[in-house]
């Protein structure tokens, strides 16, 4: 059985399914244009006084559903998009596993394999959020990310199955790459949440939270979700950089050599350190911190794609 062929087929099929999910979520947004927020959309608080203290409970905004023949078209399109995303995730996961079976090794030896793995982790993180907090509203950017990312992997980054170069024969290579892929998932979801925060915060400031924005959580809660993803990913990214240094000592006899990829990994680490610092600094919370998070994601993907394409170094084996 040609496992490489079936792996490629699964990834290409995942791209098609993710594209259909993207279209479904786009329809979900479009058909929600008449949804209107409740008068106090940003924070409807119900006070309950106990003794001398008051407890507040945040209530979700009320919205006027868009109906057509008794069917909420936006809700229907959203459910279709979510189900297609689940199918796409299953296909991309199968493609990644079959790639490893075809190669007879962990499927993380080049940029193609890292990209499909990191994106599978990102979609998994989204599906977990849907299960835990009902975050289907994140479906559009996640479907867009999965479609474009896997599409580029299948058409531009794809390389045939090949043995690992000698430098990669180390358990630290596997530890380093898995940690980096999980970080990539968290950074991507965190950046999507930060973008939503900027959009929702601006709408709340103008008092014009209508359409699909009315279905999103408050800007404050979006900011909190984004922070949690980044707070989880940053120490893991620190560990990934450290594990990479240990791997470098095993492979090349030095922990750090200012290789382009090593240098840009440090740049990315500094940007996310600045994000966490901004979150704890008065005057830099909210909008400015969200912008730093988005810059951090750009730096992350430049590290794993741009550096491979534009620079030469000890990590050149990972290029296309």
Backbone as numpy.savetxt, mean C-alpha at the origin, in Angstrom:
# Nx Ny Nz CAx CAy CAz Cx Cy Cz
5.03 -30.36 -15.82 4.19 -29.15 -15.82 5.07 -27.90 -15.82
4.74 -26.95 -16.70 5.52 -25.73 -16.81 5.00 -24.69 -15.80
5.60 -24.70 -14.61 5.14 -23.81 -13.55 5.38 -22.34 -13.90
6.46 -22.06 -14.62 6.73 -20.67 -14.98 5.62 -20.12 -15.88
5.15 -20.94 -16.83 4.07 -20.50 -17.72 2.81 -20.19 -16.92
2.43 -21.09 -16.01 1.22 -20.87 -15.22 1.39 -19.70 -14.25
2.61 -19.46 -13.78 2.86 -18.29 -12.94 2.63 -17.01 -13.74
3.19 -16.94 -14.94 3.00 -15.76 -15.79 1.52 -15.57 -16.12
0.83 -16.69 -16.41 -0.59 -16.61 -16.74 -1.39 -16.07 -15.56
-1.05 -16.51 -14.34 -1.77 -16.05 -13.16 -1.56 -14.56 -12.93
-0.32 -14.07 -13.13 -0.04 -12.65 -12.91 -0.77 -11.80 -13.95
-0.73 -12.22 -15.22 -1.44 -11.47 -16.27 -2.94 -11.48 -16.00
-3.47 -12.63 -15.58 -4.90 -12.70 -15.25 -5.23 -11.80 -14.09
-4.33 -11.72 -13.11 -4.54 -10.83 -11.96 -4.62 -9.38 -12.40
-3.78 -9.00 -13.36 -3.81 -7.63 -13.87 -5.18 -7.32 -14.47
-5.72 -8.26 -15.26 -7.03 -8.05 -15.88 -8.12 -7.94 -14.82
-8.08 -8.81 -13.83 -9.11 -8.79 -12.78 -8.99 -7.51 -11.94
-7.76 -7.12 -11.61 -7.56 -5.87 -10.86 -8.08 -4.67 -11.67
-7.89 -4.71 -12.99 -8.40 -3.62 -13.83 -9.92 -3.56 -13.76
-10.57 -4.72 -13.80 -12.03 -4.75 -13.67 -12.47 -4.23 -12.29
-11.69 -4.59 -11.25 -11.99 -4.08 -9.91 -11.84 -2.56 -9.87
-10.82 -2.05 -10.56 -10.61 -0.60 -10.64 -11.80 0.08 -11.29
-12.29 -0.49 -12.38 -13.45 0.08 -13.06 -14.69 0.04 -12.17
-14.84 -1.07 -11.43 -16.00 -1.19 -10.54 -15.94 -0.13 -9.43
-14.76 0.06 -8.85 -14.63 1.08 -7.80 -14.77 2.49 -8.36
-14.32 2.69 -9.60 -14.53 4.00 -10.23 -16.03 4.26 -10.41
-16.78 3.23 -10.78 -18.23 3.36 -10.89 -18.85 3.62 -9.52
-18.28 2.99 -8.49 -18.76 3.22 -7.13 -18.64 4.69 -6.75
-17.50 5.29 -7.09 -17.29 6.71 -6.80 -18.24 7.58 -7.64
-18.35 7.25 -8.92 -19.16 8.07 -9.81 -20.63 8.07 -9.43
-21.16 6.90 -9.04 -22.58 6.82 -8.72 -22.89 7.34 -7.32
-21.85 7.67 -6.56 -22.07 8.23 -5.22 -22.05 9.75 -5.23
-22.12 10.35 -6.40 -21.97 11.81 -6.49 -23.10 12.56 -5.79
-24.26 11.90 -5.58 -25.38 12.58 -4.93 -25.42 12.34 -3.42
-24.47 11.55 -2.92 -24.47 11.31 -1.47 -24.08 12.59 -0.76
-24.86 12.98 0.21 -24.61 14.21 0.93 -24.33 13.91 2.39
-23.44 14.68 2.98 -23.10 14.48 4.38 -24.18 15.06 5.28
-24.22 14.55 6.50 -25.09 15.14 7.51 -24.55 16.52 7.87
-25.36 17.41 8.44 -24.90 18.76 8.76 -23.62 18.79 9.57
-23.47 17.89 10.52 -22.26 17.88 11.33 -21.43 16.67 10.94
-21.02 16.61 9.70 -20.37 15.41 9.16 -19.03 15.13 9.82
-18.28 16.16 10.09 -16.91 15.93 10.56 -16.86 15.32 11.93
-17.78 15.62 12.78 -17.72 15.03 14.12 -19.05 15.23 14.82
-19.90 14.24 14.78 -21.16 14.32 15.50 -20.95 13.64 16.84
-20.98 14.40 17.88 -20.65 13.88 19.20 -21.89 13.83 20.07
-22.00 12.73 20.75 -23.09 12.57 21.70 -22.47 12.55 23.08
-22.81 13.52 23.93 -22.21 13.58 25.25 -23.03 12.81 26.26
-22.31 12.10 27.09 -22.96 11.38 28.18 -22.22 11.74 29.45
-22.85 12.48 30.31 -22.20 12.96 31.51 -22.32 11.94 32.63
-21.16 11.58 33.19 -21.12 10.67 34.32 -20.39 11.38 35.45
-21.12 11.72 36.50 -20.50 12.47 37.58 -20.12 13.84 37.06
-18.82 14.17 37.19 -18.33 15.45 36.74 -17.61 15.35 35.41
-17.55 14.12 34.81 -16.82 13.94 33.54 -17.82 13.69 32.43
-17.39 13.96 31.19 -18.26 13.75 30.03 -17.56 12.84 29.06
-18.26 11.84 28.57 -17.70 10.92 27.58 -18.34 11.21 26.24
-17.56 11.18 25.17 -18.08 11.46 23.85 -17.90 10.25 22.97
-18.87 10.05 22.10 -18.84 8.94 21.17 -18.96 9.48 19.76
-18.02 9.11 18.89 -18.07 9.60 17.52 -19.09 8.80 16.73
-20.02 9.51 16.10 -21.06 8.86 15.32 -20.71 8.95 13.84
-20.96 7.90 13.06 -20.70 7.97 11.62 -21.64 8.94 10.95
-21.18 9.60 9.88 -22.04 10.57 9.21 -23.22 9.91 8.53
-24.35 10.57 8.58 -25.52 10.07 7.86 -25.40 10.46 6.40
-25.91 9.66 5.53 -25.80 9.97 4.11 -27.09 9.58 3.40
-27.37 10.29 2.33 -28.54 9.99 1.52 -28.14 9.00 0.44
-28.63 7.78 0.46 -28.19 6.79 -0.52 -28.66 7.13 -1.92
-27.88 6.67 -2.89 -28.27 6.81 -4.29 -28.99 5.53 -4.69
-30.22 5.62 -5.05 -30.99 4.42 -5.34 -31.44 4.41 -6.78
-31.57 3.23 -7.32 -32.11 3.03 -8.66 -32.86 1.71 -8.64
-34.20 1.79 -8.66 -35.00 0.58 -8.58 -34.81 -0.14 -7.26
-34.60 0.62 -6.19 -34.42 0.03 -4.87 -33.01 -0.50 -4.64
-32.13 -0.36 -5.60 -30.77 -0.87 -5.48 -29.80 0.30 -5.40
-28.95 0.31 -4.39 -27.93 1.34 -4.27 -26.82 1.00 -5.25
-26.77 1.75 -6.34 -25.80 1.43 -7.39 -24.37 1.56 -6.90
-24.11 2.55 -6.08 -22.76 2.72 -5.55 -22.35 1.53 -4.68
-23.27 1.09 -3.84 -23.00 -0.06 -2.98 -22.78 -1.32 -3.80
-23.60 -1.51 -4.82 -23.47 -2.69 -5.67 -22.11 -2.72 -6.38
-21.73 -1.57 -6.95 -20.45 -1.48 -7.65 -19.29 -1.72 -6.69
-19.41 -1.20 -5.47 -18.35 -1.40 -4.49 -18.18 -2.86 -4.11
-19.29 -3.56 -3.95 -19.22 -4.99 -3.62 -18.59 -5.79 -4.75
-18.94 -5.44 -5.98 -18.33 -6.11 -7.13 -16.83 -5.85 -7.15
-16.44 -4.60 -6.91 -15.02 -4.25 -6.90 -14.25 -5.02 -5.84
-14.85 -5.16 -4.66 -14.18 -5.90 -3.57 -14.03 -7.37 -3.94
-15.08 -7.97 -4.49 -14.99 -9.39 -4.85 -13.95 -9.62 -5.95
-13.89 -8.72 -6.90 -12.87 -8.83 -7.95 -11.47 -8.66 -7.37
-11.32 -7.79 -6.39 -10.02 -7.61 -5.75 -9.59 -8.87 -5.04
-10.52 -9.55 -4.39 -10.20 -10.83 -3.73 -9.73 -11.85 -4.76
-10.41 -11.92 -5.90 -10.01 -12.85 -6.95 -8.63 -12.48 -7.49
-8.40 -11.18 -7.70 -7.10 -10.74 -8.18 -5.99 -11.07 -7.20
-6.27 -10.91 -5.91 -5.28 -11.26 -4.89 -4.96 -12.75 -4.92
-5.99 -13.58 -5.08 -5.76 -15.03 -5.15 -4.90 -15.38 -6.37
-5.16 -14.73 -7.50 -4.38 -15.00 -8.70 -2.94 -14.54 -8.55
-2.74 -13.34 -8.00 -1.37 -12.83 -7.85 -0.58 -13.66 -6.84
-1.25 -14.10 -5.79 -0.59 -14.97 -4.81 -0.20 -16.30 -5.45
-1.11 -16.86 -6.24 -0.81 -18.11 -6.94 0.36 -17.92 -7.90
0.37 -16.78 -8.59 1.47 -16.51 -9.52 2.80 -16.41 -8.82
2.82 -15.78 -7.64 4.06 -15.65 -6.88 4.53 -17.01 -6.37
3.61 -17.81 -5.84 3.97 -19.14 -5.33 4.48 -20.03 -6.46
3.78 -20.02 -7.60 4.21 -20.84 -8.73 5.56 -20.39 -9.27
5.83 -19.10 -9.18 7.15 -18.59 -9.59 8.24 -19.22 -8.72
7.98 -19.30 -7.42 8.95 -19.92 -6.52 9.11 -21.41 -6.81
7.99 -22.08 -7.12 8.06 -23.50 -7.43 8.86 -23.72 -8.71
8.63 -22.87 -9.71 9.34 -22.99 -10.98 10.85 -22.77 -10.81
11.19 -21.82 -9.93 12.60 -21.50 -9.72 13.27 -22.43 -8.72
12.47 -23.13 -7.91 13.04 -23.98 -6.88 13.71 -23.21 -5.77
13.18 -22.01 -5.50 13.76 -21.13 -4.48 12.70 -20.11 -4.06
13.06 -19.27 -3.09 12.16 -18.18 -2.71 12.04 -17.21 -3.90
10.82 -16.79 -4.25 10.62 -15.97 -5.45 10.91 -14.49 -5.22
12.13 -14.18 -4.79 12.47 -12.78 -4.50 13.88 -12.45 -4.99
14.22 -12.94 -6.18 15.58 -12.77 -6.66 15.79 -11.60 -7.59
14.72 -10.86 -7.98 14.88 -9.74 -8.90 13.71 -8.77 -8.72
13.75 -7.69 -9.48 12.76 -6.64 -9.30 11.35 -7.11 -9.64
11.21 -7.96 -10.65 9.90 -8.50 -11.01 9.29 -9.25 -9.83
10.07 -10.13 -9.25 9.56 -10.97 -8.16 9.28 -10.14 -6.92
10.13 -9.16 -6.63 9.87 -8.31 -5.46 8.58 -7.51 -5.65
8.38 -6.98 -6.87 7.21 -6.14 -7.12 5.91 -6.91 -6.93
5.80 -8.09 -7.52 4.55 -8.84 -7.39 4.32 -9.28 -5.94
5.41 -9.55 -5.21 5.27 -9.93 -3.80 4.81 -8.76 -2.95
5.47 -7.61 -3.12 5.11 -6.43 -2.32 3.67 -6.01 -2.59
3.23 -6.08 -3.84 1.86 -5.69 -4.16 0.85 -6.68 -3.60
1.21 -7.96 -3.56 0.32 -8.95 -2.95 0.15 -8.66 -1.46
1.24 -8.28 -0.79 1.15 -7.90 0.62 0.28 -6.65 0.80
0.40 -5.69 -0.12 -0.39 -4.46 -0.03 -1.88 -4.76 -0.15
-2.26 -5.60 -1.11 -3.67 -5.96 -1.27 -4.16 -6.75 -0.05
-3.31 -7.62 0.48 -3.68 -8.37 1.68 -3.94 -7.42 2.85
-3.09 -6.40 3.01 -3.30 -5.42 4.08 -4.63 -4.70 3.90
-4.97 -4.37 2.66 -6.26 -3.72 2.38 -7.43 -4.64 2.74
-7.34 -5.91 2.35 -8.43 -6.84 2.64 -8.59 -7.05 4.14
-7.49 -7.04 4.88 -7.58 -7.15 6.34 -8.27 -5.91 6.91
-7.95 -4.73 6.37 -8.62 -3.50 6.81 -10.12 -3.56 6.52
-10.48 -4.11 5.37 -11.91 -4.25 5.04 -12.60 -5.12 6.08
-11.93 -6.21 6.46 -12.51 -7.13 7.44 -12.63 -6.50 8.82
-11.62 -5.74 9.22 -11.58 -5.21 10.58 -12.35 -3.90 10.75
-12.21 -2.99 9.79 -12.82 -1.66 9.97 -13.73 -1.27 8.80
-14.04 -2.21 7.91 -14.93 -1.90 6.80 -14.38 -0.88 5.84
-13.08 -0.98 5.53 -12.40 0.05 4.73 -12.51 -0.19 3.23
-13.70 -0.54 2.75 -13.86 -0.73 1.32 -13.64 0.56 0.55
-13.79 1.69 1.23 -13.59 2.98 0.60 -12.15 3.16 0.10
-11.25 2.28 0.52 -9.86 2.34 0.07 -9.65 1.54 -1.22
-10.72 0.96 -1.75 -10.60 0.04 -2.87 -10.07 0.67 -4.14
-10.45 1.92 -4.44 -10.03 2.55 -5.70 -8.52 2.71 -5.78
-7.86 3.35 -4.81 -6.39 3.48 -4.93 -5.66 2.15 -4.85
-6.16 1.21 -4.07 -5.50 -0.10 -3.98 -5.62 -0.85 -5.31
-6.79 -0.81 -5.92 -6.97 -1.46 -7.23 -6.09 -0.79 -8.28
-5.99 0.53 -8.22 -5.13 1.26 -9.15 -3.67 0.85 -8.97
-3.23 0.80 -7.72 -1.85 0.40 -7.42 -1.57 -1.01 -7.90
-2.49 -1.94 -7.63 -2.29 -3.33 -8.02 -2.31 -3.50 -9.53
-3.16 -2.75 -10.21 -3.24 -2.85 -11.67 -1.97 -2.33 -12.33
-1.58 -1.13 -11.95 -0.40 -0.51 -12.57 0.87 -1.28 -12.19
1.00 -1.60 -10.89 2.21 -2.28 -10.43 2.40 -3.65 -11.06
1.36 -4.47 -11.02 1.46 -5.81 -11.62 1.55 -5.72 -13.14
0.91 -4.71 -13.72 1.01 -4.53 -15.17 2.44 -4.22 -15.59
3.10 -3.32 -14.86 4.50 -3.01 -15.15 5.38 -4.24 -14.92
5.07 -4.98 -13.85 5.86 -6.18 -13.56 5.76 -7.18 -14.70
4.55 -7.37 -15.22 4.34 -8.38 -16.25 4.88 -7.96 -17.61
4.95 -6.65 -17.88 5.33 -6.19 -19.21 6.73 -5.59 -19.29
7.17 -4.94 -18.23 8.45 -4.22 -18.26 9.52 -4.91 -17.42
9.15 -5.33 -16.21 10.14 -5.88 -15.28 10.35 -7.39 -15.44
9.50 -8.04 -16.21 9.53 -9.51 -16.25 10.84 -10.06 -16.80
11.37 -11.05 -16.12 12.54 -11.80 -16.57 12.23 -13.28 -16.38
12.91 -14.12 -17.15 12.70 -15.54 -17.02 13.26 -16.08 -15.72
12.81 -17.26 -15.34 13.30 -17.91 -14.13 14.79 -18.21 -14.31
15.57 -17.88 -13.29 17.01 -18.12 -13.34 17.50 -18.39 -11.92
18.63 -19.09 -11.80 19.18 -19.34 -10.46 19.60 -18.03 -9.79
19.66 -18.05 -8.47 20.14 -16.90 -7.73 21.62 -16.69 -7.97
22.03 -15.42 -7.99 23.46 -15.13 -8.05 24.07 -15.53 -6.71
25.38 -15.81 -6.67 25.99 -16.29 -5.42 25.74 -15.39 -4.21
25.68 -14.07 -4.43 25.51 -13.15 -3.31 24.19 -13.34 -2.57
23.22 -13.97 -3.22 21.90 -14.11 -2.63 21.70 -15.42 -1.86
22.71 -16.26 -1.83 22.58 -17.53 -1.13 22.85 -17.32 0.36
21.88 -16.72 1.02 22.00 -16.43 2.45 20.60 -16.30 3.04
20.41 -16.80 4.26 19.12 -16.67 4.92 18.81 -15.20 5.20
19.86 -14.38 5.33 19.64 -12.96 5.57 19.04 -12.27 4.36
19.30 -12.81 3.17 18.66 -12.28 1.96 17.15 -12.44 2.05
16.69 -13.62 2.45 15.25 -13.88 2.57 14.64 -12.98 3.64
15.31 -12.88 4.80 14.80 -12.04 5.88 14.70 -10.59 5.44
15.73 -10.12 4.79 15.78 -8.72 4.33 14.67 -8.43 3.33
14.48 -9.30 2.35 13.50 -9.04 1.29 12.07 -9.15 1.82
11.80 -10.15 2.66 10.44 -10.29 3.20 10.08 -9.07 4.05
11.02 -8.63 4.88 10.77 -7.44 5.71 10.53 -6.22 4.83
11.32 -6.08 3.76 11.16 -4.93 2.87 9.82 -4.98 2.13
9.39 -6.18 1.72 8.11 -6.31 1.02 6.94 -5.94 1.93
6.99 -6.39 3.18 5.93 -6.03 4.14 5.93 -4.53 4.38
7.12 -3.95 4.50 7.21 -2.49 4.66 6.62 -1.78 3.45
6.92 -2.31 2.25 6.36 -1.70 1.05 4.85 -1.69 1.07
4.24 -2.78 1.53 2.79 -2.84 1.64 2.27 -1.78 2.60
2.88 -1.69 3.77 2.44 -0.73 4.79 2.65 0.71 4.32
3.79 0.98 3.68 4.05 2.34 3.19 3.06 2.74 2.11
2.71 1.79 1.23 1.76 2.10 0.16 0.37 2.38 0.72
-0.11 1.54 1.61 -1.43 1.77 2.20 -1.41 3.06 3.02
-0.34 3.30 3.77 -0.22 4.52 4.56 -0.26 5.76 3.68
0.41 5.71 2.53 0.40 6.86 1.63 -0.98 7.08 1.02
-1.68 5.99 0.66 -3.05 6.13 0.15 -3.94 6.80 1.19
-3.80 6.39 2.44 -4.58 7.00 3.53 -4.21 8.47 3.71
-2.93 8.80 3.54 -2.49 10.19 3.67 -3.07 11.05 2.55
-3.14 10.49 1.34 -3.76 11.23 0.23 -5.24 11.47 0.51
-5.93 10.44 0.98 -7.34 10.61 1.34 -7.50 11.64 2.45
-6.56 11.63 3.39 -6.62 12.61 4.48 -6.56 14.03 3.91
-5.62 14.28 3.00 -5.48 15.63 2.43 -6.75 16.06 1.72
-7.36 15.11 0.98 -8.58 15.44 0.24 -9.74 15.70 1.21
-9.90 14.81 2.19 -11.02 14.94 3.13 -10.85 16.16 4.03
-9.62 16.42 4.47 -9.37 17.57 5.34 -9.71 18.88 4.62
-9.35 18.96 3.34 -9.65 20.17 2.58 -11.16 20.32 2.40
-11.85 19.21 2.13 -13.30 19.27 1.96 -13.98 19.67 3.26
-13.51 19.13 4.38 -14.09 19.49 5.68 -13.86 20.97 5.98
-12.69 21.47 5.63 -12.39 22.89 5.88 -13.31 23.79 5.06
-13.69 23.35 3.87 -14.59 24.14 3.02 -16.05 23.89 3.34
-16.32 22.84 4.15 -17.70 22.49 4.47 -18.45 21.90 3.30
-17.71 21.22 2.40 -18.34 20.66 1.19 -18.03 19.18 1.05
-18.33 18.42 2.10 -18.09 16.97 2.07 -19.30 16.29 1.45
-19.23 16.07 0.14 -20.34 15.44 -0.58 -19.78 14.32 -1.45
-20.69 13.62 -2.15 -20.27 12.55 -3.02 -19.63 11.42 -2.23
-18.64 10.78 -2.83 -18.04 9.63 -2.17 -17.27 10.03 -0.91
-16.82 11.28 -0.85 -16.09 11.73 0.34 -16.93 11.61 1.60
-18.25 11.67 1.43 -19.13 11.54 2.59 -19.09 10.15 3.18
-18.63 9.16 2.39 -18.55 7.79 2.88 -17.23 7.52 3.61
-16.27 8.41 3.45 -14.97 8.20 4.10 -15.05 8.55 5.58
-14.16 7.97 6.39 -14.09 8.40 7.79 -13.67 9.87 7.86
-13.73 10.44 9.05 -13.31 11.82 9.22 -11.82 11.95 8.91
-11.41 13.18 8.60 -9.99 13.42 8.30 -9.12 13.00 9.48
-9.58 13.26 10.69 -8.79 12.89 11.87 -8.57 11.38 11.94
-9.60 10.62 11.62 -9.46 9.16 11.67 -8.58 8.65 10.53
-8.69 9.24 9.35 -7.81 8.87 8.25 -6.35 9.12 8.61
-6.10 10.25 9.25 -4.74 10.58 9.69 -4.24 9.56 10.71
-5.13 9.11 11.58 -4.76 8.11 12.59 -4.43 6.77 11.94
-5.25 6.35 10.97 -4.96 5.10 10.27 -3.61 5.17 9.57
-3.34 6.29 8.90 -2.07 6.45 8.19 -0.90 6.37 9.16
-1.05 7.02 10.30 0.02 7.00 11.30 0.28 5.57 11.79
-0.76 4.81 12.02 -0.58 3.44 12.52 0.17 2.57 11.52
-0.13 2.73 10.25 0.60 1.95 9.25 2.07 2.35 9.22
2.35 3.63 9.27 3.74 4.08 9.23 4.47 3.73 10.53
3.78 3.82 11.65 4.41 3.48 12.93 4.75 1.98 12.98
3.94 1.15 12.31 4.25 -0.26 12.22 5.44 -0.51 11.28
5.45 0.20 10.14 6.44 -0.09 9.10 7.82 0.45 9.43
7.90 1.59 10.12 9.21 2.21 10.31 10.20 1.33 11.08
9.84 0.77 12.24 10.81 -0.12 12.91 11.13 -1.35 12.08
10.15 -1.84 11.30 10.41 -3.00 10.44 11.36 -2.61 9.32
11.22 -1.39 8.80 12.15 -0.91 7.78 13.56 -0.75 8.37
13.63 -0.29 9.60 14.92 -0.20 10.29 15.56 -1.58 10.37
14.75 -2.58 10.72 15.25 -3.95 10.79 15.68 -4.44 9.41
14.90 -4.10 8.36 15.24 -4.53 7.00 16.58 -3.96 6.57
16.83 -2.69 6.88 18.12 -2.08 6.54 19.25 -2.75 7.30
19.02 -3.03 8.59 20.04 -3.71 9.39 20.29 -5.12 8.88
19.22 -5.84 8.53 19.38 -7.19 7.99 20.13 -7.15 6.67
19.87 -6.11 5.87 20.61 -5.95 4.62 22.08 -5.73 4.86
22.42 -5.02 5.93 23.82 -4.80 6.26 24.50 -6.11 6.66
23.80 -6.93 7.43 24.36 -8.23 7.81 24.54 -9.11 6.57
23.56 -9.08 5.69 23.66 -9.83 4.43 24.84 -9.33 3.60
25.05 -8.00 3.55 26.16 -7.43 2.79 27.50 -7.89 3.34
27.59 -8.01 4.65 28.84 -8.48 5.24 29.10 -9.92 4.85
28.04 -10.72 4.79 28.17 -12.12 4.39 28.55 -12.23 2.92
27.92 -11.39 2.06 28.11 -11.50 0.62 29.36 -10.80 0.12
29.66 -9.62 0.67 30.74 -8.79 0.11 31.82 -8.41 1.12
31.69 -8.88 2.35 32.73 -8.65 3.34 32.71 -7.28 3.97
31.61 -6.55 3.87 31.48 -5.27 4.57 30.01 -5.01 4.85
29.75 -4.32 5.97 28.37 -4.06 6.37 27.74 -2.92 5.56
28.54 -1.95 5.21 28.00 -0.78 4.52 29.05 -0.25 3.55
28.64 -0.01 2.30 29.61 0.45 1.32 29.12 1.63 0.49
28.04 2.27 0.88 27.46 3.41 0.17 27.15 3.06 -1.29
26.74 1.82 -1.51 26.18 1.41 -2.79 24.92 2.24 -3.04
24.58 2.57 -4.30 23.39 3.41 -4.56 22.12 2.94 -3.86
21.87 1.62 -3.87 20.66 1.13 -3.23 20.74 1.25 -1.72
21.90 1.00 -1.15 22.07 1.16 0.30 21.87 2.62 0.69
22.44 3.51 -0.12 22.32 4.94 0.18 20.88 5.40 0.11
20.15 4.94 -0.92 18.76 5.38 -1.04 17.87 4.73 0.01
18.22 3.54 0.45 17.48 2.94 1.56 17.61 3.81 2.81
18.81 4.36 3.01 19.02 5.26 4.15 18.23 6.56 3.98
18.20 7.08 2.74 17.41 8.29 2.47 15.95 8.05 2.80
15.43 6.91 2.37 14.03 6.56 2.66 13.80 6.46 4.16
14.75 5.85 4.87 14.64 5.74 6.33 14.58 7.13 6.97
15.40 8.05 6.50 15.43 9.40 7.06 14.09 10.10 6.82
13.53 9.94 5.62 12.25 10.60 5.31 11.15 10.11 6.24
11.09 8.79 6.46 10.04 8.28 7.35 10.33 8.62 8.81
11.59 8.75 9.18 11.91 9.24 10.52 11.40 10.67 10.68
11.55 11.47 9.63 11.03 12.84 9.66 9.51 12.84 9.78
8.85 11.89 9.11 7.38 11.80 9.20 6.95 11.55 10.65
7.58 10.57 11.28 7.20 10.25 12.66 7.52 11.42 13.59
8.63 12.10 13.33 8.96 13.27 14.15 7.94 14.39 13.93
7.54 14.57 12.65 6.55 15.60 12.35 5.23 15.33 13.05
4.86 14.05 13.13 3.62 13.67 13.79 3.61 14.06 15.26
4.79 14.14 15.87 4.86 14.46 17.29 5.23 15.92 17.54
5.32 16.71 16.47 5.73 18.11 16.59 4.56 19.03 16.29
4.26 19.92 17.20 3.17 20.87 17.01 3.45 21.71 15.77
2.45 21.90 14.94 2.61 22.69 13.73 2.96 21.87 12.51
3.38 20.62 12.71 3.72 19.75 11.58 2.79 18.56 11.46
1.85 18.42 12.36 0.91 17.32 12.28 -0.06 17.56 11.13
-0.74 16.52 10.73 -1.77 16.68 9.71 -1.20 16.83 8.32
-1.46 17.97 7.69 -1.15 18.17 6.28 0.33 18.00 5.98
1.20 18.65 6.75 2.64 18.58 6.46 3.16 17.16 6.65
2.71 16.48 7.68 3.14 15.10 7.90 2.66 14.20 6.77
1.43 14.42 6.29 0.90 13.61 5.19 1.73 13.79 3.93
2.15 15.02 3.66 2.99 15.28 2.48 4.32 14.54 2.60
4.89 14.52 3.79 6.15 13.80 4.01 5.95 12.30 3.76
4.82 11.76 4.20 4.53 10.34 3.98 4.47 10.02 2.50
3.86 10.89 1.71 3.78 10.67 0.26 5.17 10.74 -0.37
5.97 11.69 0.07 7.36 11.79 -0.42 8.12 10.52 -0.05
7.87 9.99 1.14 8.53 8.76 1.56 8.20 7.60 0.64
6.94 7.50 0.20 6.56 6.41 -0.70 7.26 6.56 -2.05
7.35 7.79 -2.55 8.06 8.03 -3.81 9.52 7.59 -3.66
10.14 7.92 -2.54 11.52 7.51 -2.29 11.64 6.00 -2.21
10.66 5.35 -1.57 10.69 3.89 -1.44 10.70 3.22 -2.81
9.77 3.62 -3.69 9.69 2.97 -5.00 10.86 3.38 -5.89
11.39 4.58 -5.73 12.58 4.94 -6.48 13.75 4.06 -6.06
13.80 3.73 -4.78 14.86 2.86 -4.28 14.80 1.49 -4.94
13.59 0.95 -5.10 13.46 -0.41 -5.60 13.26 -0.51 -7.11
13.02 0.62 -7.78 12.86 0.59 -9.23 13.84 1.56 -9.90
13.78 2.82 -9.52 14.61 3.82 -10.16 16.10 3.57 -10.01
16.52 3.18 -8.81 17.94 2.92 -8.58 18.41 1.76 -9.46
17.58 0.72 -9.60 17.96 -0.43 -10.43 18.12 -0.04 -11.90
17.28 0.89 -12.37 17.29 1.26 -13.78 18.31 2.34 -14.11
18.62 3.21 -13.15 19.44 4.38 -13.44 20.88 4.27 -12.97
21.14 3.42 -11.98 22.47 3.35 -11.40 23.01 1.92 -11.49
24.30 1.79 -11.46 24.93 0.48 -11.40 25.61 0.33 -10.05
25.64 -0.90 -9.56 26.25 -1.15 -8.26 26.18 -2.62 -7.94
26.42 -2.96 -6.70 26.43 -4.37 -6.30 25.04 -4.99 -6.36
23.99 -4.15 -6.39 22.62 -4.67 -6.46 22.10 -4.72 -7.89
22.96 -4.59 -8.89 22.51 -4.52 -10.28 21.84 -5.81 -10.74
22.09 -6.93 -10.04 21.45 -8.19 -10.40 19.94 -8.10 -10.28
19.44 -7.14 -9.49 18.00 -7.04 -9.27 17.28 -6.29 -10.37
18.03 -5.74 -11.32 17.41 -4.95 -12.38 16.71 -5.80 -13.42
16.09 -5.13 -14.39 15.37 -5.85 -15.45 16.35 -6.26 -16.54
